[in-house]
Amino acid sequence: MTDPATPPEPEPPKQRPCPLCGKPRVERYRPFCSKRCADVDLARWLGGTYTIPAAETDEDDIVPPPETRRD
Ligand SMILES: [Zn+2]
């Protein structure tokens, strides 16, 4: 038996996740989950573009070509 008259449960005002990474926000850094995410968002606002602090740089992508020359 189904009950079509049952209204959907009213959702409680649950906390939204961090808008940057989706993790549960921390009250101290709200609406973010951490100081890191807060800093990233701040940098985005200040810079006008989405810029990540230098700590995120990954220079491992720079792979030198293998030495193939012969003598
Ligand atoms: Zn976050």
N, CA, C, O and the ligand as a Tripos MOL2 file, in Angstrom:
@<TRIPOS>MOLECULE
protein
  285   283    72     0     0
PROTEIN
NO_CHARGES

@<TRIPOS>ATOM
      1 N           0.8470   -1.2010    0.0000 N.3       1 MET1
      2 CA          0.0000    0.0000    0.0000 C.3       1 MET1
      3 C           0.8870    1.2570    0.0000 C.2       1 MET1
      4 O           1.8510    1.3860    0.7540 O.2       1 MET1
      5 N           0.4970    2.1630   -0.8880 N.am      2 THR2
      6 CA          1.2690    3.4020   -0.9250 C.3       2 THR2
      7 C           0.4330    4.5420   -0.3900 C.2       2 THR2
      8 O          -0.7950    4.4660   -0.3450 O.2       2 THR2
      9 N           1.0850    5.5560    0.0000 N.am      3 ASP3
     10 CA          0.3900    6.7110    0.5650 C.3       3 ASP3
     11 C           0.8250    7.9770   -0.1690 C.2       3 ASP3
     12 O           1.7530    8.6560    0.2690 O.2       3 ASP3
     13 N           0.1690    8.2970   -1.2680 N.am      4 PRO4
     14 CA          0.5780    9.4450   -2.0900 C.3       4 PRO4
     15 C           0.3830   10.7760   -1.3850 C.2       4 PRO4
     16 O           0.9100   11.7990   -1.8230 O.2       4 PRO4
     17 N          -0.3710   10.7660   -0.2980 N.am      5 ALA5
     18 CA         -0.6440   12.0250    0.3870 C.3       5 ALA5
     19 C           0.4980   12.4260    1.3150 C.2       5 ALA5
     20 O           0.5110   13.5240    1.8720 O.2       5 ALA5
     21 N           1.4490   11.5210    1.4670 N.am      6 THR6
     22 CA          2.5390   11.8350    2.3920 C.3       6 THR6
     23 C           3.4450   12.9200    1.8100 C.2       6 THR6
     24 O           4.0670   12.7090    0.7690 O.2       6 THR6
     25 N           3.5240   14.0400    2.4460 N.am      7 PRO7
     26 CA          4.4020   15.1090    1.9490 C.3       7 PRO7
     27 C           5.8610   14.7470    2.1930 C.2       7 PRO7
     28 O           6.1760   13.9950    3.1150 O.2       7 PRO7
     29 N           6.7200   15.2690    1.3860 N.am      8 PRO8
     30 CA          8.1610   15.0140    1.6000 C.3       8 PRO8
     31 C           8.6020   15.5860    2.9270 C.2       8 PRO8
     32 O           8.1120   16.6170    3.3880 O.2       8 PRO8
     33 N           9.5350   14.8900    3.5170 N.am      9 GLU9
     34 CA          9.9930   15.3530    4.8250 C.3       9 GLU9
     35 C          10.6590   16.7150    4.6960 C.2       9 GLU9
     36 O          11.5060   16.9250    3.8280 O.2       9 GLU9
     37 N          10.2760   17.6150    5.5480 N.am     10 PRO10
     38 CA         10.9250   18.9410    5.5240 C.3      10 PRO10
     39 C          12.3820   18.8200    5.9240 C.2      10 PRO10
     40 O          12.7070   18.2940    6.9890 O.2      10 PRO10
     41 N          13.2530   19.3110    5.0600 N.am     11 GLU11
     42 CA         14.6680   19.1860    5.3760 C.3      11 GLU11
     43 C          15.0620   20.1960    6.4410 C.2      11 GLU11
     44 O          14.7350   21.3790    6.3490 O.2      11 GLU11
     45 N          15.7490   19.7220    7.4260 N.am     12 PRO12
     46 CA         16.2220   20.6460    8.4730 C.3      12 PRO12
     47 C          17.2990   21.5520    7.9070 C.2      12 PRO12
     48 O          17.9410   21.2120    6.9140 O.2      12 PRO12
     49 N          17.4970   22.6740    8.5160 N.am     13 PRO13
     50 CA         18.5280   23.6180    8.0390 C.3      13 PRO13
     51 C          19.9140   23.0620    8.2700 C.2      13 PRO13
     52 O          20.6910   23.5840    9.0690 O.2      13 PRO13
     53 N          20.2040   22.0080    7.5640 N.am     14 LYS14
     54 CA         21.5020   21.3740    7.7510 C.3      14 LYS14
     55 C          22.6240   22.2440    7.1970 C.2      14 LYS14
     56 O          22.4160   23.0820    6.3190 O.2      14 LYS14
     57 N          23.7890   22.0260    7.7250 N.am     15 GLN15
     58 CA         24.9210   22.8260    7.2880 C.3      15 GLN15
     59 C          25.3280   22.4400    5.8840 C.2      15 GLN15
     60 O          25.3610   21.2650    5.5180 O.2      15 GLN15
     61 N          25.6330   23.4550    5.1160 N.am     16 ARG16
     62 CA         26.1310   23.1940    3.7830 C.3      16 ARG16
     63 C          27.6300   22.9020    3.8470 C.2      16 ARG16
     64 O          28.3470   23.3670    4.7330 O.2      16 ARG16
     65 N          28.0600   22.1240    2.8830 N.am     17 PRO17
     66 CA         29.4920   21.8010    2.8720 C.3      17 PRO17
     67 C          30.3200   22.9720    2.3830 C.2      17 PRO17
     68 O          29.7900   23.9690    1.8920 O.2      17 PRO17
     69 N          31.6100   22.8360    2.5250 N.am     18 CYS18
     70 CA         32.5450   23.8440    2.0380 C.3      18 CYS18
     71 C          32.3150   24.0710    0.5510 C.2      18 CYS18
     72 O          32.3040   23.1100   -0.2180 O.2      18 CYS18
     73 N          32.1290   25.3170    0.1270 N.am     19 PRO19
     74 CA         31.8480   25.5990   -1.2810 C.3      19 PRO19
     75 C          33.0420   25.3160   -2.1910 C.2      19 PRO19
     76 O          32.9020   25.2600   -3.4130 O.2      19 PRO19
     77 N          34.1880   25.1410   -1.6000 N.am     20 LEU20
     78 CA         35.3730   24.9280   -2.4270 C.3      20 LEU20
     79 C          35.6630   23.4500   -2.6360 C.2      20 LEU20
     80 O          35.9220   23.0190   -3.7600 O.2      20 LEU20
     81 N          35.6230   22.6860   -1.5780 N.am     21 CYS21
     82 CA         36.0270   21.2930   -1.7220 C.3      21 CYS21
     83 C          34.9210   20.3280   -1.3270 C.2      21 CYS21
     84 O          35.0410   19.1230   -1.5520 O.2      21 CYS21
     85 N          33.8480   20.8390   -0.7430 N.am     22 GLY22
     86 CA         32.7110   19.9860   -0.4440 C.3      22 GLY22
     87 C          32.8060   19.2620    0.8910 C.2      22 GLY22
     88 O          31.9200   18.4830    1.2420 O.2      22 GLY22
     89 N          33.8570   19.5100    1.6200 N.am     23 LYS23
     90 CA         33.9770   18.8800    2.9360 C.3      23 LYS23
     91 C          33.0870   19.6030    3.9360 C.2      23 LYS23
     92 O          32.7180   20.7580    3.7260 O.2      23 LYS23
     93 N          32.7510   18.9340    5.0030 N.am     24 PRO24
     94 CA         31.9450   19.5940    6.0370 C.3      24 PRO24
     95 C          32.6560   20.8310    6.5620 C.2      24 PRO24
     96 O          33.8380   20.8020    6.9050 O.2      24 PRO24
     97 N          31.9120   21.8950    6.6120 N.am     25 ARG25
     98 CA         32.5280   23.1460    7.0260 C.3      25 ARG25
     99 C          32.8410   23.1460    8.5110 C.2      25 ARG25
    100 O          32.2290   22.4270    9.3000 O.2      25 ARG25
    101 N          33.7920   23.9570    8.8570 N.am     26 VAL26
    102 CA         34.1700   24.1170   10.2450 C.3      26 VAL26
    103 C          33.7150   25.4910   10.7040 C.2      26 VAL26
    104 O          33.9230   26.4890   10.0140 O.2      26 VAL26
    105 N          33.1010   25.5360   11.8580 N.am     27 GLU27
    106 CA         32.5180   26.7780   12.3270 C.3      27 GLU27
    107 C          33.5430   27.9080   12.3630 C.2      27 GLU27
    108 O          33.2350   29.0660   12.0820 O.2      27 GLU27
    109 N          34.7430   27.5390   12.7110 N.am     28 ARG28
    110 CA         35.7840   28.5550   12.8490 C.3      28 ARG28
    111 C          36.1200   29.2060   11.5180 C.2      28 ARG28
    112 O          36.4540   30.3890   11.4610 O.2      28 ARG28
    113 N          36.0310   28.4300   10.4550 N.am     29 TYR29
    114 CA         36.4390   28.9490    9.1410 C.3      29 TYR29
    115 C          35.2590   29.0680    8.2040 C.2      29 TYR29
    116 O          35.4410   29.2050    6.9940 O.2      29 TYR29
    117 N          34.0630   29.0180    8.7370 N.am     30 ARG30
    118 CA         32.9020   29.0320    7.8730 C.3      30 ARG30
    119 C          32.9020   30.2280    6.9380 C.2      30 ARG30
    120 O          33.3950   31.2960    7.3010 O.2      30 ARG30
    121 N          32.3660   30.0700    5.7630 N.am     31 PRO31
    122 CA         31.6660   28.8660    5.3100 C.3      31 PRO31
    123 C          32.5960   27.7980    4.7600 C.2      31 PRO31
    124 O          32.1660   26.9480    3.9810 O.2      31 PRO31
    125 N          33.8330   27.8260    5.1440 N.am     32 PHE32
    126 CA         34.7800   26.8690    4.5830 C.3      32 PHE32
    127 C          35.1180   25.7960    5.6020 C.2      32 PHE32
    128 O          34.6970   25.8430    6.7580 O.2      32 PHE32
    129 N          35.8950   24.8230    5.1310 N.am     33 CYS33
    130 CA         36.1960   23.6930    5.9880 C.3      33 CYS33
    131 C          37.5250   23.8960    6.6910 C.2      33 CYS33
    132 O          37.8270   23.2200    7.6750 O.2      33 CYS33
    133 N          38.3110   24.8230    6.1880 N.am     34 SER34
    134 CA         39.6310   24.9850    6.7620 C.3      34 SER34
    135 C          40.1910   26.3510    6.3740 C.2      34 SER34
    136 O          39.6570   27.0360    5.5020 O.2      34 SER34
    137 N          41.2580   26.7200    7.0310 N.am     35 LYS35
    138 CA         41.8830   27.9980    6.7080 C.3      35 LYS35
    139 C          42.4030   27.9810    5.2770 C.2      35 LYS35
    140 O          42.4260   29.0070    4.5970 O.2      35 LYS35
    141 N          42.8100   26.8240    4.8390 N.am     36 ARG36
    142 CA         43.3360   26.7090    3.4820 C.3      36 ARG36
    143 C          42.2850   27.1080    2.4540 C.2      36 ARG36
    144 O          42.5510   27.9020    1.5520 O.2      36 ARG36
    145 N          41.1070   26.5540    2.6000 N.am     37 CYS37
    146 CA         40.0540   26.8750    1.6580 C.3      37 CYS37
    147 C          39.6660   28.3390    1.7810 C.2      37 CYS37
    148 O          39.3610   28.9860    0.7790 O.2      37 CYS37
    149 N          39.6750   28.8650    2.9880 N.am     38 ALA38
    150 CA         39.3660   30.2800    3.1720 C.3      38 ALA38
    151 C          40.4010   31.1450    2.4820 C.2      38 ALA38
    152 O          40.0650   32.1590    1.8700 O.2      38 ALA38
    153 N          41.6560   30.7490    2.5800 N.am     39 ASP39
    154 CA         42.7180   31.5070    1.9220 C.3      39 ASP39
    155 C          42.5820   31.4350    0.4120 C.2      39 ASP39
    156 O          42.7910   32.4260   -0.2870 O.2      39 ASP39
    157 N          42.2390   30.2850   -0.0760 N.am     40 VAL40
    158 CA         42.0810   30.1220   -1.5240 C.3      40 VAL40
    159 C          40.9640   31.0170   -2.0240 C.2      40 VAL40
    160 O          41.0990   31.6740   -3.0560 O.2      40 VAL40
    161 N          39.8760   31.0410   -1.3000 N.am     41 ASP41
    162 CA         38.7610   31.8710   -1.7270 C.3      41 ASP41
    163 C          39.1260   33.3430   -1.6370 C.2      41 ASP41
    164 O          38.7570   34.1400   -2.4990 O.2      41 ASP41
    165 N          39.8470   33.6900   -0.5980 N.am     42 LEU42
    166 CA         40.2740   35.0800   -0.4370 C.3      42 LEU42
    167 C          41.1870   35.4850   -1.5800 C.2      42 LEU42
    168 O          41.0500   36.5740   -2.1390 O.2      42 LEU42
    169 N          42.0950   34.6280   -1.9170 N.am     43 ALA43
    170 CA         43.0160   34.9180   -3.0170 C.3      43 ALA43
    171 C          42.2530   35.0710   -4.3230 C.2      43 ALA43
    172 O          42.6050   35.8880   -5.1740 O.2      43 ALA43
    173 N          41.2150   34.2780   -4.4660 N.am     44 ARG44
    174 CA         40.4240   34.3700   -5.6920 C.3      44 ARG44
    175 C          39.7440   35.7190   -5.7810 C.2      44 ARG44
    176 O          39.6680   36.3370   -6.8430 O.2      44 ARG44
    177 N          39.2520   36.1570   -4.6360 N.am     45 TRP45
    178 CA         38.5970   37.4670   -4.6340 C.3      45 TRP45
    179 C          39.5960   38.5800   -4.8810 C.2      45 TRP45
    180 O          39.3310   39.4940   -5.6620 O.2      45 TRP45
    181 N          40.7180   38.5110   -4.2360 N.am     46 LEU46
    182 CA         41.7030   39.5850   -4.3650 C.3      46 LEU46
    183 C          42.3060   39.6210   -5.7540 C.2      46 LEU46
    184 O          42.5580   40.6900   -6.3090 O.2      46 LEU46
    185 N          42.5330   38.4580   -6.3040 N.am     47 GLY47
    186 CA         43.2010   38.3960   -7.5910 C.3      47 GLY47
    187 C          42.2550   38.5400   -8.7540 C.2      47 GLY47
    188 O          42.6850   38.7820   -9.8820 O.2      47 GLY47
    189 N          40.9750   38.3950   -8.4960 N.am     48 GLY48
    190 CA         40.0150   38.4900   -9.5830 C.3      48 GLY48
    191 C          39.9170   37.2050  -10.3730 C.2      48 GLY48
    192 O          38.9830   37.0160  -11.1520 O.2      48 GLY48
    193 N          40.8660   36.3350  -10.1780 N.am     49 THR49
    194 CA         40.8320   35.0470  -10.8500 C.3      49 THR49
    195 C          41.1050   33.9530   -9.8380 C.2      49 THR49
    196 O          41.5290   34.2010   -8.7090 O.2      49 THR49
    197 N          40.8550   32.7670  -10.2720 N.am     50 TYR50
    198 CA         41.0570   31.6530   -9.3550 C.3      50 TYR50
    199 C          42.5380   31.3010   -9.2860 C.2      50 TYR50
    200 O          43.0730   30.5970  -10.1430 O.2      50 TYR50
    201 N          43.1770   31.8060   -8.2510 N.am     51 THR51
    202 CA         44.5910   31.5150   -8.0910 C.3      51 THR51
    203 C          44.8140   30.7320   -6.8110 C.2      51 THR51
    204 O          44.2570   31.0480   -5.7590 O.2      51 THR51
    205 N          45.6070   29.7450   -6.9200 N.am     52 ILE52
    206 CA         45.8980   28.9150   -5.7560 C.3      52 ILE52
    207 C          47.2570   29.3170   -5.1890 C.2      52 ILE52
    208 O          48.2030   29.5570   -5.9380 O.2      52 ILE52
    209 N          47.3440   29.3870   -3.8880 N.am     53 PRO53
    210 CA         48.6350   29.7300   -3.2600 C.3      53 PRO53
    211 C          49.7640   28.8460   -3.7600 C.2      53 PRO53
    212 O          49.5410   27.7290   -4.2250 O.2      53 PRO53
    213 N          50.9630   29.3580   -3.6570 N.am     54 ALA54
    214 CA         52.1150   28.6880   -4.2500 C.3      54 ALA54
    215 C          52.3210   27.2860   -3.6970 C.2      54 ALA54
    216 O          53.0020   26.4640   -4.3100 O.2      54 ALA54
    217 N          51.7460   27.0230   -2.5650 N.am     55 ALA55
    218 CA         51.9550   25.7220   -1.9420 C.3      55 ALA55
    219 C          51.3860   24.5980   -2.7840 C.2      55 ALA55
    220 O          51.7090   23.4270   -2.5860 O.2      55 ALA55
    221 N          50.5380   24.9670   -3.7220 N.am     56 GLU56
    222 CA         49.8570   23.9320   -4.5010 C.3      56 GLU56
    223 C          50.6070   23.5910   -5.7810 C.2      56 GLU56
    224 O          50.2410   22.6420   -6.4740 O.2      56 GLU56
    225 N          51.6280   24.3310   -6.1000 N.am     57 THR57
    226 CA         52.3350   24.1090   -7.3570 C.3      57 THR57
    227 C          52.9450   22.7210   -7.4010 C.2      57 THR57
    228 O          53.4830   22.2110   -6.4190 O.2      57 THR57
    229 N          52.8390   22.1500   -8.5540 N.am     58 ASP58
    230 CA         53.3570   20.8050   -8.7390 C.3      58 ASP58
    231 C          54.3200   20.8300   -9.9180 C.2      58 ASP58
    232 O          53.9040   20.8510  -11.0770 O.2      58 ASP58
    233 N          55.5850   20.8270   -9.6110 N.am     59 GLU59
    234 CA         56.5740   20.9560  -10.6730 C.3      59 GLU59
    235 C          57.0810   19.6030  -11.1490 C.2      59 GLU59
    236 O          58.0490   19.5100  -11.9030 O.2      59 GLU59
    237 N          56.4140   18.5780  -10.6960 N.am     60 ASP60
    238 CA         56.8310   17.2490  -11.1280 C.3      60 ASP60
    239 C          56.4620   16.9970  -12.5820 C.2      60 ASP60
    240 O          56.8840   16.0100  -13.1860 O.2      60 ASP60
    241 N          55.6710   17.9030  -13.1300 N.am     61 ASP61
    242 CA         55.2780   17.7180  -14.5170 C.3      61 ASP61
    243 C          56.4410   17.9840  -15.4670 C.2      61 ASP61
    244 O          56.4380   17.5450  -16.6170 O.2      61 ASP61
    245 N          57.4240   18.7030  -14.9660 N.am     62 ILE62
    246 CA         58.5600   19.0230  -15.8230 C.3      62 ILE62
    247 C          59.4810   17.8130  -15.9090 C.2      62 ILE62
    248 O          60.2560   17.5300  -14.9950 O.2      62 ILE62
    249 N          59.3770   17.1160  -17.0150 N.am     63 VAL63
    250 CA         60.2040   15.9290  -17.2090 C.3      63 VAL63
    251 C          61.1760   16.1910  -18.3490 C.2      63 VAL63
    252 O          60.7530   16.4170  -19.4820 O.2      63 VAL63
    253 N          62.4320   16.1630  -18.0720 N.am     64 PRO64
    254 CA         63.4200   16.3980  -19.1310 C.3      64 PRO64
    255 C          63.4050   15.2500  -20.1270 C.2      64 PRO64
    256 O          63.2100   14.0900  -19.7620 O.2      64 PRO64
    257 N          63.6120   15.5900  -21.3750 N.am     65 PRO65
    258 CA         63.6290   14.5320  -22.3940 C.3      65 PRO65
    259 C          64.8260   13.6240  -22.1860 C.2      65 PRO65
    260 O          65.8670   14.0710  -21.7050 O.2      65 PRO65
    261 N          64.6960   12.3940  -22.5310 N.am     66 PRO66
    262 CA         65.8090   11.4500  -22.3440 C.3      66 PRO66
    263 C          66.9560   11.7530  -23.2960 C.2      66 PRO66
    264 O          66.7460   12.2060  -24.4210 O.2      66 PRO66
    265 N          68.1370   11.5040  -22.8390 N.am     67 GLU67
    266 CA         69.3140   11.7430  -23.6850 C.3      67 GLU67
    267 C          69.3670   10.6720  -24.7630 C.2      67 GLU67
    268 O          69.4790    9.4810  -24.4730 O.2      67 GLU67
    269 N          69.2860   11.1110  -25.9950 N.am     68 THR68
    270 CA         69.2620   10.1300  -27.0900 C.3      68 THR68
    271 C          70.4160   10.3150  -28.0710 C.2      68 THR68
    272 O          70.5830    9.5390  -29.0120 O.2      68 THR68
    273 N          71.1860   11.3320  -27.8370 N.am     69 ARG69
    274 CA         72.2520   11.5910  -28.8100 C.3      69 ARG69
    275 C          73.4080   10.5940  -28.6430 C.2      69 ARG69
    276 O          73.6690   10.0910  -27.5490 O.2      69 ARG69
    277 N          74.0610   10.3380  -29.7160 N.am     70 ARG70
    278 CA         75.2090    9.4430  -29.6770 C.3      70 ARG70
    279 C          76.4700   10.1740  -30.1230 C.2      70 ARG70
    280 O          76.3980   11.2330  -30.7470 O.2      70 ARG70
    281 N          77.5530    9.6360  -29.8180 N.am     71 ASP71
    282 CA         78.8100   10.1940  -30.3120 C.3      71 ASP71
    283 C          79.3980    9.2540  -31.3340 C.2      71 ASP71
    284 O          80.4650    9.5280  -31.8840 O.2      71 ASP71
    285 ZN         37.2100   23.1420    1.9100 Zn       72 ZN72
@<TRIPOS>BOND
     1     1     2 1
     2     2     3 1
     3     3     4 2
     4     3     5 am
     5     5     6 1
     6     6     7 1
     7     7     8 2
     8     7     9 am
     9     9    10 1
    10    10    11 1
    11    11    12 2
    12    11    13 am
    13    13    14 1
    14    14    15 1
    15    15    16 2
    16    15    17 am
    17    17    18 1
    18    18    19 1
    19    19    20 2
    20    19    21 am
    21    21    22 1
    22    22    23 1
    23    23    24 2
    24    23    25 am
    25    25    26 1
    26    26    27 1
    27    27    28 2
    28    27    29 am
    29    29    30 1
    30    30    31 1
    31    31    32 2
    32    31    33 am
    33    33    34 1
    34    34    35 1
    35    35    36 2
    36    35    37 am
    37    37    38 1
    38    38    39 1
    39    39    40 2
    40    39    41 am
    41    41    42 1
    42    42    43 1
    43    43    44 2
    44    43    45 am
    45    45    46 1
    46    46    47 1
    47    47    48 2
    48    47    49 am
    49    49    50 1
    50    50    51 1
    51    51    52 2
    52    51    53 am
    53    53    54 1
    54    54    55 1
    55    55    56 2
    56    55    57 am
    57    57    58 1
    58    58    59 1
    59    59    60 2
    60    59    61 am
    61    61    62 1
    62    62    63 1
    63    63    64 2
    64    63    65 am
    65    65    66 1
    66    66    67 1
    67    67    68 2
    68    67    69 am
    69    69    70 1
    70    70    71 1
    71    71    72 2
    72    71    73 am
    73    73    74 1
    74    74    75 1
    75    75    76 2
    76    75    77 am
    77    77    78 1
    78    78    79 1
    79    79    80 2
    80    79    81 am
    81    81    82 1
    82    82    83 1
    83    83    84 2
    84    83    85 am
    85    85    86 1
    86    86    87 1
    87    87    88 2
    88    87    89 am
    89    89    90 1
    90    90    91 1
    91    91    92 2
    92    91    93 am
    93    93    94 1
    94    94    95 1
    95    95    96 2
    96    95    97 am
    97    97    98 1
    98    98    99 1
    99    99   100 2
   100    99   101 am
   101   101   102 1
   102   102   103 1
   103   103   104 2
   104   103   105 am
   105   105   106 1
   106   106   107 1
   107   107   108 2
   108   107   109 am
   109   109   110 1
   110   110   111 1
   111   111   112 2
   112   111   113 am
   113   113   114 1
   114   114   115 1
   115   115   116 2
   116   115   117 am
   117   117   118 1
   118   118   119 1
   119   119   120 2
   120   119   121 am
   121   121   122 1
   122   122   123 1
   123   123   124 2
   124   123   125 am
   125   125   126 1
   126   126   127 1
   127   127   128 2
   128   127   129 am
   129   129   130 1
   130   130   131 1
   131   131   132 2
   132   131   133 am
   133   133   134 1
   134   134   135 1
   135   135   136 2
   136   135   137 am
   137   137   138 1
   138   138   139 1
   139   139   140 2
   140   139   141 am
   141   141   142 1
   142   142   143 1
   143   143   144 2
   144   143   145 am
   145   145   146 1
   146   146   147 1
   147   147   148 2
   148   147   149 am
   149   149   150 1
   150   150   151 1
   151   151   152 2
   152   151   153 am
   153   153   154 1
   154   154   155 1
   155   155   156 2
   156   155   157 am
   157   157   158 1
   158   158   159 1
   159   159   160 2
   160   159   161 am
   161   161   162 1
   162   162   163 1
   163   163   164 2
   164   163   165 am
   165   165   166 1
   166   166   167 1
   167   167   168 2
   168   167   169 am
   169   169   170 1
   170   170   171 1
   171   171   172 2
   172   171   173 am
   173   173   174 1
   174   174   175 1
   175   175   176 2
   176   175   177 am
   177   177   178 1
   178   178   179 1
   179   179   180 2
   180   179   181 am
   181   181   182 1
   182   182   183 1
   183   183   184 2
   184   183   185 am
   185   185   186 1
   186   186   187 1
   187   187   188 2
   188   187   189 am
   189   189   190 1
   190   190   191 1
   191   191   192 2
   192   191   193 am
   193   193   194 1
   194   194   195 1
   195   195   196 2
   196   195   197 am
   197   197   198 1
   198   198   199 1
   199   199   200 2
   200   199   201 am
   201   201   202 1
   202   202   203 1
   203   203   204 2
   204   203   205 am
   205   205   206 1
   206   206   207 1
   207   207   208 2
   208   207   209 am
   209   209   210 1
   210   210   211 1
   211   211   212 2
   212   211   213 am
   213   213   214 1
   214   214   215 1
   215   215   216 2
   216   215   217 am
   217   217   218 1
   218   218   219 1
   219   219   220 2
   220   219   221 am
   221   221   222 1
   222   222   223 1
   223   223   224 2
   224   223   225 am
   225   225   226 1
   226   226   227 1
   227   227   228 2
   228   227   229 am
   229   229   230 1
   230   230   231 1
   231   231   232 2
   232   231   233 am
   233   233   234 1
   234   234   235 1
   235   235   236 2
   236   235   237 am
   237   237   238 1
   238   238   239 1
   239   239   240 2
   240   239   241 am
   241   241   242 1
   242   242   243 1
   243   243   244 2
   244   243   245 am
   245   245   246 1
   246   246   247 1
   247   247   248 2
   248   247   249 am
   249   249   250 1
   250   250   251 1
   251   251   252 2
   252   251   253 am
   253   253   254 1
   254   254   255 1
   255   255   256 2
   256   255   257 am
   257   257   258 1
   258   258   259 1
   259   259   260 2
   260   259   261 am
   261   261   262 1
   262   262   263 1
   263   263   264 2
   264   263   265 am
   265   265   266 1
   266   266   267 1
   267   267   268 2
   268   267   269 am
   269   269   270 1
   270   270   271 1
   271   271   272 2
   272   271   273 am
   273   273   274 1
   274   274   275 1
   275   275   276 2
   276   275   277 am
   277   277   278 1
   278   278   279 1
   279   279   280 2
   280   279   281 am
   281   281   282 1
   282   282   283 1
   283   283   284 2
@<TRIPOS>SUBSTRUCTURE
     1 MET1         2 RESIDUE 1 A MET
     2 THR2         6 RESIDUE 1 A THR
     3 ASP3        10 RESIDUE 1 A ASP
     4 PRO4        14 RESIDUE 1 A PRO
     5 ALA5        18 RESIDUE 1 A ALA
     6 THR6        22 RESIDUE 1 A THR
     7 PRO7        26 RESIDUE 1 A PRO
     8 PRO8        30 RESIDUE 1 A PRO
     9 GLU9        34 RESIDUE 1 A GLU
    10 PRO10       38 RESIDUE 1 A PRO
    11 GLU11       42 RESIDUE 1 A GLU
    12 PRO12       46 RESIDUE 1 A PRO
    13 PRO13       50 RESIDUE 1 A PRO
    14 LYS14       54 RESIDUE 1 A LYS
    15 GLN15       58 RESIDUE 1 A GLN
    16 ARG16       62 RESIDUE 1 A ARG
    17 PRO17       66 RESIDUE 1 A PRO
    18 CYS18       70 RESIDUE 1 A CYS
    19 PRO19       74 RESIDUE 1 A PRO
    20 LEU20       78 RESIDUE 1 A LEU
    21 CYS21       82 RESIDUE 1 A CYS
    22 GLY22       86 RESIDUE 1 A GLY
    23 LYS23       90 RESIDUE 1 A LYS
    24 PRO24       94 RESIDUE 1 A PRO
    25 ARG25       98 RESIDUE 1 A ARG
    26 VAL26      102 RESIDUE 1 A VAL
    27 GLU27      106 RESIDUE 1 A GLU
    28 ARG28      110 RESIDUE 1 A ARG
    29 TYR29      114 RESIDUE 1 A TYR
    30 ARG30      118 RESIDUE 1 A ARG
    31 PRO31      122 RESIDUE 1 A PRO
    32 PHE32      126 RESIDUE 1 A PHE
    33 CYS33      130 RESIDUE 1 A CYS
    34 SER34      134 RESIDUE 1 A SER
    35 LYS35      138 RESIDUE 1 A LYS
    36 ARG36      142 RESIDUE 1 A ARG
    37 CYS37      146 RESIDUE 1 A CYS
    38 ALA38      150 RESIDUE 1 A ALA
    39 ASP39      154 RESIDUE 1 A ASP
    40 VAL40      158 RESIDUE 1 A VAL
    41 ASP41      162 RESIDUE 1 A ASP
    42 LEU42      166 RESIDUE 1 A LEU
    43 ALA43      170 RESIDUE 1 A ALA
    44 ARG44      174 RESIDUE 1 A ARG
    45 TRP45      178 RESIDUE 1 A TRP
    46 LEU46      182 RESIDUE 1 A LEU
    47 GLY47      186 RESIDUE 1 A GLY
    48 GLY48      190 RESIDUE 1 A GLY
    49 THR49      194 RESIDUE 1 A THR
    50 TYR50      198 RESIDUE 1 A TYR
    51 THR51      202 RESIDUE 1 A THR
    52 ILE52      206 RESIDUE 1 A ILE
    53 PRO53      210 RESIDUE 1 A PRO
    54 ALA54      214 RESIDUE 1 A ALA
    55 ALA55      218 RESIDUE 1 A ALA
    56 GLU56      222 RESIDUE 1 A GLU
    57 THR57      226 RESIDUE 1 A THR
    58 ASP58      230 RESIDUE 1 A ASP
    59 GLU59      234 RESIDUE 1 A GLU
    60 ASP60      238 RESIDUE 1 A ASP
    61 ASP61      242 RESIDUE 1 A ASP
    62 ILE62      246 RESIDUE 1 A ILE
    63 VAL63      250 RESIDUE 1 A VAL
    64 PRO64      254 RESIDUE 1 A PRO
    65 PRO65      258 RESIDUE 1 A PRO
    66 PRO66      262 RESIDUE 1 A PRO
    67 GLU67      266 RESIDUE 1 A GLU
    68 THR68      270 RESIDUE 1 A THR
    69 ARG69      274 RESIDUE 1 A ARG
    70 ARG70      278 RESIDUE 1 A ARG
    71 ASP71      282 RESIDUE 1 A ASP
    72 ZN72       285 GROUP 0 **** ****
